[in-house]
C-alpha cells in the first residue's frame, strides 16, 4: 500500500511539473507571437493546474463536493475542445455541450439522492464533463476533408484519461494500483502533447497558408481566363483589320483602272454632255458606283488601323452636330424619316479628331436609318447626355409598323456589319465605345466618348 502511495506522489510531482512547464511555455509563446492557438493552450494548461489543485484538496478533505470537480473538469474539457476545433477549423456547439452537462449533472444529483453507488453516479458526471472533447472528435472524424492530426489524437487521448484521472475518484480510491497506472499514462500523454505543441501550431499555420494559397490560385485563374478572352477579342479585331486593309488595297487597283477607262471613253466621245445617250449615261453610272466603292475602301482602311496616331483635339460635340444639322435634315427628307434632334450646348468637351468624329456620326445615323428601311412612319431621335464619365450620343430609330417588302432582320444586321466594325474601330481610337440594339421596329446606336 505504501509503495502505491509513493508511486502516486511521484507521478503527481512529475505530472505537475510537466503541466506547469507546458503552461509557462504557452505563456511565453503567447507573449511573443500573440496567436489564438497559444491563448487556448495557455488556458487549457491553466485548467489542468486548477483541476489538479482541486483534486489534491478533495483527496485531503473528503467533504469537498464532487460536483465542483465535475464543473472544473468540464470547463477544462470545453477549452480543450475549442483548441481542437480551432486547429481543425470546425465550430464546437457550446450550447449543446452545456445542455448535455446539465442533464448528466441532474442525473447525478438524482442518483445521489437515491443513494446509488458512488461508482455509478460519478460515472454519469464523467460522461457529461468529457462530452465536449467527444463532440470535437466526432466532428473531426465526420468531416472527411479535414482528418484529425496526430496532435489532435493525442489531445483526445490525454483528455479522456485525465478526465478519468480527475473524476472517477471513488473507484480508484479502492484500486490505488490502477489509479497510479492511469496517472502515469496521463502524465506520459501530456508530456508528449506538450512537446508536440509547436508542431501542432505549425501544422495549423500551414493549413491556413494552403487555404489562402488556394483562394489566390482561383483568383489568378479567373484573371488569366479574362486576359485570354481579351487577347482573343484583340486577335479577332486584328484579323478583321488586316483583312480589311488587304481588301481595300486589292479593290483600289481595279477601281483605278475602271475609273481611267470610263474617263477615256467620255473624252473620246463626240458629245459627253448628252445625258440621254446610253454610253454617257452608263459611264456616269459607273463613276457613281466607283465613288461608292471608294468610300467603302476608305472605311476598310479606317477599320484596318489607319486611325493609329490620330491627332485629338478638344471638341464641343453639340457644335459638330450643329454643323451637320443640314446634312442630317436633308438625309431624313430623302429617306422620308421624321427627325427629332435634342441637345444642349453646355455639354462637356471631348478629346476627338474632327474628321473621324464627323464620319462616325454620319455612319451611326445612316445605319439607324438603313435598319428602318421599308418600315412605315420611321422616326429618328438624336439625343445627348452625360453618364458615368462619358458623353453619350444616342441615335434612336423607331417605326409603327413594316411593309410587306420588309428586309429581314438578319439581312439588315449583315449589311450593317461593316459599319459596326468601322464605328467600333473609331470609337476605340477615341478611348470610347459603342452600343447597339437592332430589332424589327427599333434601332438604337449609342456612341460614348470619355470626358
Secondary structure, DSSP 8 states (H G I E B T S, - for coil): -HHHHHHHHHHHHHHHHHHHHHHHHHHHHHHHH--HHHHHHHHHHHHHHHHHHHHHHHHH-TTS-HHHHHHHHHHHHHHHHHHHHHHHT----HHHHHHHHHHHHHHHHHHHHTT--HHHHHHHHHHHHHHHHHHHHHHHHH-TTS---HHHHHHHHHHHHHHHHHH-HHHHHS-HHHHHHHHHHHHHHHHHHHHHHHHHHHHHHHHHHHHHHHHHHHHHHHHHHHHHHHHHHHHHHHHHHHHHHHHHHHHHHHHHHHHHHHHHHHHHSS-TT-TTSHHHHHHHHHHHHHHHHHHHHHHHHIIIIITTT---EEE-HHHHHHHTHHHHHHHHHHTT-EEEEE--TTS--EEE-HHHHHHHHHHHHHHHHHHTTTEES-EEEEEEEEETTEEEEEEEEE-SEE-TT---HHHHHHHHHHHHHHHHHHHHHTT-EEEEEE-SSEEEEEEEEE-
